[in-house]
Amino acid sequence: MIERDYGQRLEFGVRLPGGPDPAATVRLARAAEELGLDLVVVPDRPDRPDAEAWTVLAWIAAVTDTVRLGTDGHDGTVRNPAALARTAAGLDHLSGGRVELGITVGEPGNDGAETIDVVAGLWDVLEHGLARVDGPRHRLAGAQRAAPAHDVPITVSGPDPRDPDLARLAGLRADGWSVPLAGADDLAAGRILVDAAAREAGRDPREIRRWVTVPAAGADGGAAMLLDLVVAHGVGTIVLDPGPGRDAQEALTRFARDVVPAVRAGADAALPHGAGGVRVRRSSALARRRPGIDYDGVPAGPVAVEPGDLAYARLRGGYLRGGSPGIVLRAATAEQVVDALAFARRHPDLPLSRRSAGHGLSGRSTNDGGIVIDVSAMNAVEVLDEAARRVRIGPGARWTDVATALARYGWAISSGDYGGVGVGGLATAGGIGYLARGHGLTIDRLRAVEMVLSDGSVVRACDTENPDLFWAVRGAGANFGIVTAFEFVADEVGPVAFAALTQVVPDVAGYLVEWGRVVEESPRDLTVSHPAPAERPATDGGAHPHRRRLGGSGPRARPVAAGGRARPGVRATGGDHVLRRHHGERERRRTGLAR
């Protein structure tokens, strides 16, 4: 059976000419983005005197925003696949998830399958343990896995569409099959081989994208010829090769303005899903789905992350608790929270968790086999009324972001002791931090919330509107709905001082009594915490080391213990302080202290 419509989104790109001067290449890449193309491809040929491909791609990434960054022509005899994997993953993070990896196969010494083994092994963070590959040319004897920013597709390319080795590798292992423009019979023969190999591996042939690279002369043949590639041969990506020289810019402009719109319009008219296509999940991802979840019924609004998706590795658990949810729904608006809750109501037997940043000690922000509604994308910090110091904060904001946004006004909100904590969890539970003695709990500064209840209704709660719900939210909010926005009144807070002191204590009981008295007598703008020390051998003939943290704000803040000296019977052994105008994310620099 020959597939004719693979349901893939139609994409267009340009293969950038190489050369020793990358400036012209970068200018053409910027022009491609401005003209609305999806992809630029840089030849990766380390054996040639051209500018190094990944350096050029990094330059392009720095001066573009949306166009995706691809390579082809990787030479496995010159560039180590492990280094290639690290380079591609690093650029993918720097570019915001825009990298695509191309590998040319069929050349002497270039084993595409082994390259894919190494690259995929290093990127597969869904598997536990170190990456290991024992190949004839390249080996990994236990390497740390490190994922790129997104699921980087790997496309294999070669000069002959009928090459059975190329087609088999594409069908068994790759995400794309790339060949130059060829006759209809050659393309059909190659497609049959790719589809057969995919089915042999238990894959859906729609998982493999078909690329065709078209010379400028071929593109000048008109949109009809390219549309036939799309409709009759299932081609999903058409890449223009403008060739070197001054005519490259002209060929690119003509292709983008005259040919691409016509081909898109033809695809919209001829294909069931049009030029937009549909999302096709990998068979390996489908195999990781958990039972009892209607994955095909996920609403279109929230971003769904399944156990087989790359992002699942960092979203499955929280800061202190691991988990294995069946699906994570990432909502960016209140409307998407409504949709996510509607999906959850259709699964009443599954556990439901809500997450802002995942720092909660209870572990309720994740589960096993259930649904997680993640609101970390709702992270805006907005000043509503500067005179009243009233601010609106999304539940997914982290307190370090809040502190940074409010610092310019000289404001702060009592907000725990670590900037990575999410606003949503702390602001519905209490909120004890270093400003607590002088400024109260986080919930003491809360004036209103907007939230979605379990039935999907969106309500506002404050002292005058739904006051009982507002009372409940301040301390037990996670039990009553999902808050989508908080309104606080910030405090005016001056410089903040912090100190961490470790002390040797001969008389533990006496020390604690004295420590309590010092705290009671200290000014309200000084907060002192006393972490319980781990069990350690006594020192100095029976003395035990204790550590205490001191934080204060306002004009009287000073980075020392109350009274400016150690109390009787206490010998300080080390520590220093940081005085800074940053009110949420504290920064400690200590010398001679163990955490």
VMD Tcl script that draws the C-alpha trace (Angstrom):
set ca {
  {0.00 0.00 0.00}
  {1.38 3.42 -1.00}
  {0.48 6.34 1.22}
  {-0.35 9.53 -0.62}
  {-1.33 11.82 2.25}
  {0.77 11.55 5.40}
  {-1.17 14.32 7.10}
  {1.93 16.39 7.81}
  {2.10 20.14 7.97}
  {3.50 21.49 4.72}
  {6.81 23.29 5.27}
  {9.25 25.22 3.10}
  {12.93 25.95 3.59}
  {16.15 26.97 1.91}
  {19.52 25.23 1.77}
  {22.02 27.98 2.45}
  {25.16 28.07 0.31}
  {28.39 27.38 2.15}
  {31.68 29.18 1.84}
  {34.52 30.63 3.91}
  {32.62 33.89 4.60}
  {29.54 33.17 6.73}
  {28.20 36.75 6.62}
  {26.44 36.18 3.29}
  {24.97 32.93 4.60}
  {23.60 34.68 7.67}
  {22.08 37.48 5.58}
  {20.28 34.92 3.43}
  {18.98 33.16 6.56}
  {17.55 36.42 7.89}
  {15.93 37.05 4.54}
  {14.37 33.56 4.66}
  {12.78 34.33 8.02}
  {11.52 37.72 6.86}
  {9.98 36.02 3.82}
  {8.11 33.57 6.04}
  {9.98 30.33 5.35}
  {9.98 27.64 8.02}
  {13.52 26.30 7.84}
  {17.10 27.09 6.87}
  {19.60 24.28 6.26}
  {23.37 24.67 6.58}
  {25.62 22.00 5.02}
  {27.71 20.28 7.69}
  {30.96 19.29 5.96}
  {33.88 19.47 8.39}
  {36.21 18.15 5.68}
  {35.74 21.30 3.55}
  {37.19 24.80 4.06}
  {33.74 26.32 4.58}
  {32.84 28.11 7.78}
  {32.01 25.57 10.51}
  {28.33 24.68 10.24}
  {27.35 24.83 13.91}
  {29.13 28.14 14.39}
  {27.16 29.55 11.46}
  {23.92 28.13 12.90}
  {24.67 29.75 16.26}
  {25.16 33.08 14.51}
  {21.87 32.62 12.63}
  {20.11 31.69 15.87}
  {21.31 34.93 17.46}
  {19.85 37.16 14.72}
  {16.56 35.30 14.05}
  {13.52 34.45 16.14}
  {11.33 31.83 14.50}
  {12.99 30.10 11.56}
  {14.14 26.57 12.39}
  {17.80 25.62 12.08}
  {18.78 22.45 10.21}
  {21.90 20.71 8.99}
  {22.75 18.06 6.45}
  {25.90 16.33 5.28}
  {27.28 15.23 8.67}
  {30.46 13.21 8.12}
  {30.72 10.48 10.74}
  {34.43 10.01 10.10}
  {35.27 13.60 11.04}
  {32.70 14.70 13.63}
  {32.17 12.48 16.64}
  {28.46 11.65 17.07}
  {28.60 12.28 20.83}
  {30.02 15.76 20.23}
  {27.36 16.28 17.58}
  {24.62 15.34 20.08}
  {25.95 17.76 22.72}
  {26.38 20.56 20.17}
  {22.89 20.18 18.74}
  {21.27 19.95 22.19}
  {23.14 23.03 23.40}
  {22.12 25.12 20.41}
  {18.56 23.87 20.74}
  {18.41 25.32 24.25}
  {20.03 28.59 23.18}
  {17.68 29.00 20.21}
  {14.48 28.18 22.08}
  {13.94 24.73 20.55}
  {14.55 25.42 16.84}
  {17.17 22.83 15.87}
  {16.72 19.96 13.41}
  {19.48 17.42 12.76}
  {20.31 16.08 9.31}
  {22.63 13.14 8.63}
  {23.84 12.09 5.19}
  {24.30 8.33 4.83}
  {25.80 6.08 2.21}
  {29.24 7.68 2.21}
  {32.32 5.57 3.11}
  {32.82 5.43 6.86}
  {29.58 7.26 7.60}
  {27.34 4.81 9.45}
  {24.09 6.68 9.91}
  {22.56 4.01 12.13}
  {25.44 4.17 14.58}
  {25.29 7.96 14.64}
  {21.58 7.80 15.46}
  {22.29 5.23 18.20}
  {24.74 7.60 19.89}
  {22.72 10.79 19.45}
  {19.38 9.27 20.46}
  {20.97 7.48 23.41}
  {22.40 10.71 24.80}
  {19.10 12.55 24.33}
  {16.80 9.89 25.78}
  {16.19 11.19 29.29}
  {13.05 9.06 29.60}
  {15.34 6.08 30.16}
  {17.07 5.68 33.51}
  {20.81 5.28 33.93}
  {23.75 6.27 31.77}
  {23.80 6.02 27.98}
  {25.74 3.08 26.58}
  {26.50 2.24 22.94}
  {28.98 -0.39 21.81}
  {29.39 0.18 18.09}
  {32.18 -0.74 15.68}
  {33.30 2.90 15.36}
  {31.79 4.82 18.28}
  {31.17 3.79 21.86}
  {29.54 5.26 24.94}
  {30.79 3.55 28.08}
  {28.30 5.22 30.40}
  {27.63 8.84 29.42}
  {25.31 11.29 31.15}
  {22.10 11.84 29.21}
  {21.14 15.44 28.42}
  {18.03 16.32 26.47}
  {17.67 19.19 24.00}
  {14.99 21.80 24.57}
  {12.50 19.99 22.33}
  {12.18 16.68 20.54}
  {14.75 17.33 17.81}
  {13.85 15.45 14.62}
  {16.61 13.46 12.90}
  {16.44 13.34 9.11}
  {18.59 11.03 6.98}
  {19.48 12.09 3.46}
  {21.16 10.63 0.42}
  {21.51 11.25 -3.32}
  {19.42 8.30 -4.53}
  {15.70 7.94 -3.68}
  {15.91 4.24 -4.60}
  {18.75 3.53 -2.14}
  {17.35 0.66 -0.03}
  {19.75 1.28 2.87}
  {18.73 4.94 3.11}
  {15.04 4.09 2.92}
  {15.34 1.30 5.48}
  {17.21 3.49 7.97}
  {14.60 6.22 7.55}
  {11.74 3.81 8.10}
  {13.31 2.02 11.06}
  {14.98 4.82 13.00}
  {14.69 8.35 11.60}
  {12.09 11.10 11.64}
  {12.68 12.23 8.07}
  {13.78 10.97 4.64}
  {15.44 13.58 2.42}
  {16.33 13.20 -1.27}
  {16.94 15.54 -4.19}
  {14.30 16.22 -6.82}
  {13.85 13.09 -8.93}
  {11.42 11.46 -11.29}
  {8.02 10.26 -10.14}
  {8.96 6.59 -10.41}
  {12.11 7.09 -8.31}
  {10.21 8.94 -5.57}
  {7.46 6.33 -5.52}
  {9.98 3.49 -5.25}
  {11.73 5.17 -2.34}
  {8.47 5.89 -0.55}
  {7.42 2.25 -0.81}
  {10.70 1.16 0.79}
  {10.39 3.73 3.61}
  {6.80 2.78 4.37}
  {7.60 -0.93 4.38}
  {10.51 -0.47 6.77}
  {8.35 1.67 9.08}
  {5.61 -0.97 9.25}
  {8.21 -3.66 9.88}
  {9.35 -1.70 12.93}
  {5.78 -1.23 14.15}
  {5.79 2.44 13.23}
  {3.18 4.53 11.49}
  {4.61 5.66 8.10}
  {3.18 9.09 8.86}
  {5.89 9.50 11.51}
  {8.53 9.95 8.79}
  {8.55 13.29 7.01}
  {9.44 13.25 3.30}
  {11.81 15.99 2.17}
  {12.70 16.98 -1.38}
  {15.45 19.49 -2.18}
  {14.66 21.43 -5.35}
  {17.23 23.43 -7.35}
  {16.33 26.99 -8.26}
  {15.79 25.94 -11.87}
  {13.33 23.26 -10.71}
  {11.40 25.72 -8.55}
  {11.10 28.03 -11.52}
  {9.07 25.28 -13.15}
  {6.13 26.62 -11.18}
  {3.92 25.72 -8.28}
  {2.12 22.97 -10.19}
  {5.15 20.71 -10.25}
  {5.81 21.20 -6.53}
  {2.15 20.72 -5.68}
  {2.29 17.36 -7.43}
  {5.14 16.36 -5.10}
  {2.90 17.17 -2.14}
  {-0.37 15.67 -3.34}
  {0.83 12.64 -5.32}
  {4.00 11.75 -3.44}
  {3.34 12.78 0.16}
  {6.20 15.29 0.34}
  {5.91 17.39 3.51}
  {9.03 19.58 3.25}
  {10.28 21.35 0.13}
  {13.73 22.89 0.41}
  {15.04 25.31 -2.19}
  {18.71 25.02 -3.18}
  {19.40 28.45 -4.73}
  {23.03 27.65 -5.45}
  {25.99 29.98 -4.85}
  {26.38 33.44 -6.24}
  {24.56 36.72 -6.29}
  {21.39 35.18 -7.68}
  {20.65 33.28 -4.44}
  {18.74 36.19 -2.89}
  {16.69 36.70 -6.03}
  {15.87 33.00 -6.31}
  {14.87 32.86 -2.64}
  {12.60 35.90 -2.93}
  {10.89 34.54 -6.05}
  {10.39 31.15 -4.40}
  {8.93 32.61 -1.19}
  {6.65 35.20 -2.79}
  {5.42 33.44 -5.93}
  {5.75 29.68 -5.49}
  {5.16 28.96 -1.78}
  {1.74 30.69 -1.47}
  {0.45 28.91 -4.56}
  {1.56 25.50 -3.31}
  {0.00 26.10 0.11}
  {-3.28 27.14 -1.47}
  {-3.27 24.05 -3.68}
  {-2.59 21.79 -0.72}
  {-5.42 23.39 1.25}
  {-7.77 22.57 -1.61}
  {-6.50 19.05 -2.40}
  {-5.61 17.43 0.94}
  {-8.05 16.33 3.68}
  {-6.14 18.26 6.34}
  {-4.88 21.00 4.07}
  {-1.42 22.51 4.34}
  {-1.75 22.62 8.14}
  {-1.77 18.85 8.56}
  {-2.40 17.02 11.80}
  {-0.15 16.03 14.68}
  {1.17 12.48 14.41}
  {2.65 11.02 17.58}
  {5.46 8.52 17.43}
  {4.59 4.89 18.00}
  {7.21 4.81 20.78}
  {5.34 7.62 22.54}
  {1.99 5.90 22.08}
  {3.40 2.76 23.70}
  {4.03 4.72 26.92}
  {0.44 5.85 27.37}
  {-1.24 4.87 30.62}
  {-4.57 2.99 30.74}
  {-7.85 4.72 31.51}
  {-7.06 8.08 29.88}
  {-8.83 9.38 26.79}
  {-5.73 10.79 25.11}
  {-7.59 11.41 21.85}
  {-10.13 13.52 23.73}
  {-7.63 16.01 25.19}
  {-8.91 19.59 24.66}
  {-7.15 21.73 22.09}
  {-6.27 24.57 24.49}
  {-3.85 23.22 27.13}
  {-0.54 21.75 25.97}
  {-0.68 18.02 26.68}
  {2.50 16.25 27.78}
  {2.32 12.47 27.70}
  {4.69 9.89 29.24}
  {6.35 9.41 25.85}
  {7.13 13.10 25.30}
  {10.57 14.55 25.93}
  {9.20 17.24 28.28}
  {7.70 14.55 30.51}
  {11.07 13.86 32.12}
  {11.13 17.30 33.79}
  {7.38 17.59 34.38}
  {6.59 14.20 35.85}
  {7.64 15.07 39.40}
  {8.20 18.03 41.66}
  {11.14 19.49 43.51}
  {10.98 16.99 46.36}
  {8.69 14.21 45.06}
  {8.88 12.01 42.01}
  {5.80 10.95 40.10}
  {4.48 9.16 37.03}
  {1.27 10.91 35.97}
  {-0.60 9.69 32.93}
  {-0.80 13.15 31.42}
  {0.24 16.72 32.25}
  {-2.00 19.50 30.95}
  {-0.15 22.83 30.81}
  {-2.66 25.67 30.94}
  {-1.70 29.22 29.99}
  {-5.08 30.95 30.52}
  {-8.10 30.66 32.77}
  {-10.06 29.31 29.81}
  {-7.52 26.53 29.38}
  {-7.82 25.69 33.07}
  {-11.58 25.35 32.53}
  {-10.92 22.97 29.62}
  {-8.41 20.96 31.65}
  {-10.84 20.56 34.54}
  {-13.56 19.47 32.14}
  {-11.20 16.76 30.88}
  {-10.48 15.75 34.48}
  {-14.20 15.48 35.28}
  {-14.49 12.90 32.52}
  {-11.97 10.79 34.45}
  {-13.45 10.67 37.97}
  {-11.49 7.57 38.97}
  {-8.08 9.10 38.29}
  {-6.08 11.18 40.78}
  {-5.92 14.90 39.99}
  {-3.02 17.15 40.96}
  {-2.50 20.89 40.58}
  {0.91 22.45 40.19}
  {2.36 25.93 40.06}
  {6.08 25.21 40.51}
  {6.13 21.80 42.21}
  {7.99 22.77 45.38}
  {5.36 21.50 47.81}
  {6.53 19.12 50.52}
  {3.35 17.05 50.41}
  {3.89 15.75 46.88}
  {0.33 16.66 45.90}
  {1.59 18.36 42.74}
  {2.13 14.99 41.07}
  {0.68 11.47 41.16}
  {0.88 8.02 39.62}
  {-1.21 7.40 36.51}
  {-3.47 10.42 36.92}
  {-3.82 13.96 35.62}
  {-1.70 16.99 36.51}
  {-2.92 20.49 35.67}
  {0.18 22.67 35.45}
  {-0.25 26.46 35.56}
  {3.44 27.42 35.48}
  {2.89 29.29 32.21}
  {0.52 31.71 33.99}
  {3.39 33.70 35.46}
  {2.72 37.39 34.79}
  {3.46 40.03 37.45}
  {1.48 43.25 36.92}
  {1.13 46.44 38.96}
  {-2.57 47.35 39.10}
  {-2.41 50.46 41.30}
  {0.98 51.95 42.13}
  {-0.40 54.36 44.73}
  {-2.08 51.49 46.61}
  {0.83 49.08 45.90}
  {-1.72 46.59 44.52}
  {-0.26 43.91 42.23}
  {-1.71 41.04 40.24}
  {0.38 37.86 40.06}
  {-0.18 34.63 38.16}
  {-0.02 31.32 40.08}
  {2.88 30.07 37.99}
  {5.19 32.99 38.82}
  {8.12 32.19 41.07}
  {8.90 34.39 44.00}
  {12.25 35.40 42.56}
  {10.36 36.83 39.55}
  {8.00 38.67 41.90}
  {10.91 40.07 43.89}
  {12.65 41.28 40.74}
  {9.49 42.96 39.44}
  {8.72 44.70 42.73}
  {12.26 45.71 43.66}
  {12.22 48.70 41.32}
  {9.39 50.16 43.43}
  {11.03 49.34 46.77}
  {8.25 46.84 47.52}
  {8.16 43.24 48.65}
  {5.72 40.53 49.73}
  {6.56 38.11 52.52}
  {7.23 35.03 50.45}
  {9.04 32.09 51.97}
  {12.78 31.60 51.96}
  {13.54 30.38 48.44}
  {12.96 32.21 45.16}
  {12.21 29.09 43.12}
  {8.95 28.42 44.97}
  {5.79 29.07 42.99}
  {3.29 31.72 44.01}
  {0.26 29.44 43.68}
  {1.21 26.89 46.30}
  {2.55 29.29 48.92}
  {-0.20 31.89 48.54}
  {-2.95 29.33 49.19}
  {-1.21 27.63 52.10}
  {0.23 30.31 54.36}
  {3.65 31.61 53.52}
  {6.23 31.88 56.29}
  {9.44 33.66 55.29}
  {12.23 35.93 56.43}
  {9.94 38.97 56.49}
  {7.23 37.23 58.54}
  {7.81 38.90 61.92}
  {7.58 42.39 60.47}
  {5.23 41.86 57.55}
  {3.19 38.75 58.32}
  {2.43 35.71 56.21}
  {1.99 35.73 52.46}
  {-1.76 35.29 52.86}
  {-1.90 38.38 55.09}
  {-1.12 40.50 52.01}
  {-3.68 38.75 49.78}
  {-6.70 40.87 48.81}
  {-8.49 38.90 46.07}
  {-8.26 35.81 43.88}
  {-9.73 34.66 40.60}
  {-10.22 30.93 40.43}
  {-11.85 28.07 38.57}
  {-14.05 25.80 40.68}
  {-14.39 22.07 40.18}
  {-17.55 22.50 38.07}
  {-15.70 24.80 35.67}
  {-17.22 28.07 36.85}
  {-14.88 31.08 37.04}
  {-15.34 33.22 40.15}
  {-13.73 36.10 41.99}
  {-13.33 36.00 45.75}
  {-12.45 38.84 48.13}
  {-13.78 40.40 51.33}
  {-16.94 41.61 49.59}
  {-17.45 38.96 46.91}
  {-17.66 35.28 47.86}
  {-16.11 36.08 51.28}
  {-16.44 32.52 52.61}
  {-14.50 31.19 49.66}
  {-11.89 33.91 50.12}
  {-11.52 32.88 53.76}
  {-11.05 29.24 52.73}
  {-8.55 30.01 49.98}
  {-6.16 31.59 52.47}
  {-4.77 28.41 53.93}
  {-6.69 25.61 52.22}
  {-7.02 26.96 48.70}
  {-5.92 23.78 46.96}
  {-9.10 22.08 48.19}
  {-11.53 24.56 46.63}
  {-10.38 25.12 43.05}
  {-7.49 26.33 40.94}
  {-6.50 29.96 41.43}
  {-5.65 31.67 38.15}
  {-4.70 35.10 39.55}
  {-3.79 36.63 42.92}
  {-4.09 40.27 43.96}
  {-1.76 41.39 46.73}
  {-0.94 44.62 48.47}
  {2.83 44.79 48.66}
  {4.77 46.31 51.55}
  {7.36 49.04 51.35}
  {10.56 47.26 52.31}
  {14.02 48.74 52.60}
  {17.38 46.99 52.35}
  {17.38 43.32 53.36}
  {20.23 41.78 55.32}
  {20.88 38.07 55.69}
  {23.37 36.16 57.81}
  {24.01 32.47 58.39}
  {25.93 31.64 61.58}
  {27.28 28.32 62.77}
  {28.03 28.14 66.48}
  {29.54 25.59 68.85}
  {27.21 25.07 71.84}
  {28.43 23.31 75.02}
  {24.99 23.52 76.70}
  {22.28 22.78 74.15}
  {19.31 23.25 76.51}
  {20.64 26.52 77.85}
  {21.45 27.71 74.36}
  {17.89 27.13 73.15}
  {16.42 29.02 76.12}
  {18.77 31.93 75.52}
  {18.13 31.83 71.78}
  {14.36 32.03 72.37}
  {14.79 35.04 74.65}
  {16.91 36.84 72.05}
  {14.27 36.27 69.39}
  {11.48 37.56 71.62}
  {13.42 40.72 72.45}
  {14.55 41.41 68.89}
  {12.91 44.11 66.74}
  {9.98 42.92 64.63}
  {11.92 43.55 61.44}
  {14.37 40.78 62.42}
  {13.43 37.17 61.67}
  {15.53 34.30 63.00}
  {15.23 30.65 62.04}
  {17.07 27.75 63.66}
  {17.53 24.73 61.37}
  {17.76 21.51 63.34}
  {21.30 20.14 62.95}
  {21.90 16.66 61.66}
  {23.22 14.15 64.16}
  {26.95 14.72 64.29}
  {29.64 13.88 66.79}
  {30.14 16.40 69.53}
  {33.18 18.66 69.30}
  {35.29 20.58 71.77}
  {34.73 18.18 74.62}
  {30.98 17.78 74.25}
  {29.93 20.95 72.41}
  {27.53 20.56 69.49}
  {27.52 22.73 66.33}
  {24.31 24.68 65.72}
  {23.41 26.92 62.81}
  {20.96 29.79 62.75}
  {19.82 32.15 60.00}
  {19.03 35.78 60.57}
  {17.16 38.06 58.18}
  {15.92 41.59 58.57}
  {14.55 44.48 56.56}
  {14.22 48.21 56.88}
  {16.57 50.94 58.05}
  {17.61 49.02 61.17}
  {18.53 45.84 59.28}
  {22.00 44.70 60.18}
  {23.79 41.48 59.28}
  {24.57 40.38 62.83}
  {22.87 38.57 65.67}
  {20.75 40.65 68.02}
  {23.06 42.80 70.13}
  {25.84 42.50 67.57}
  {27.73 39.71 69.36}
  {27.46 36.06 70.33}
  {25.51 35.40 73.52}
  {27.20 34.02 76.67}
  {28.20 30.37 76.37}
  {28.19 30.49 72.55}
  {31.31 30.50 70.39}
  {30.88 31.52 66.74}
  {32.89 29.42 64.29}
  {32.28 31.07 60.95}
  {29.90 32.70 58.53}
  {29.35 35.87 56.62}
  {26.46 37.82 55.21}
  {25.03 39.40 52.13}
  {23.37 42.82 52.18}
  {21.40 43.46 49.04}
  {18.23 45.14 47.71}
  {16.59 41.94 46.55}
  {13.58 40.88 48.53}
  {12.59 37.38 47.43}
  {15.50 35.32 46.14}
  {18.13 35.38 48.80}
  {21.74 34.86 47.90}
  {24.17 33.43 50.43}
  {27.92 33.49 50.16}
  {29.36 31.57 53.07}
  {32.89 30.59 53.98}
  {33.75 27.68 56.18}
  {30.14 26.54 56.60}
  {28.52 23.22 55.69}
  {24.94 23.38 54.51}
}
mol new
graphics top color blue
foreach p $ca { graphics top sphere $p radius 0.5 }
foreach p [lrange $ca 0 end-1] q [lrange $ca 1 end] { graphics top cylinder $p $q radius 0.2 }
display resetview
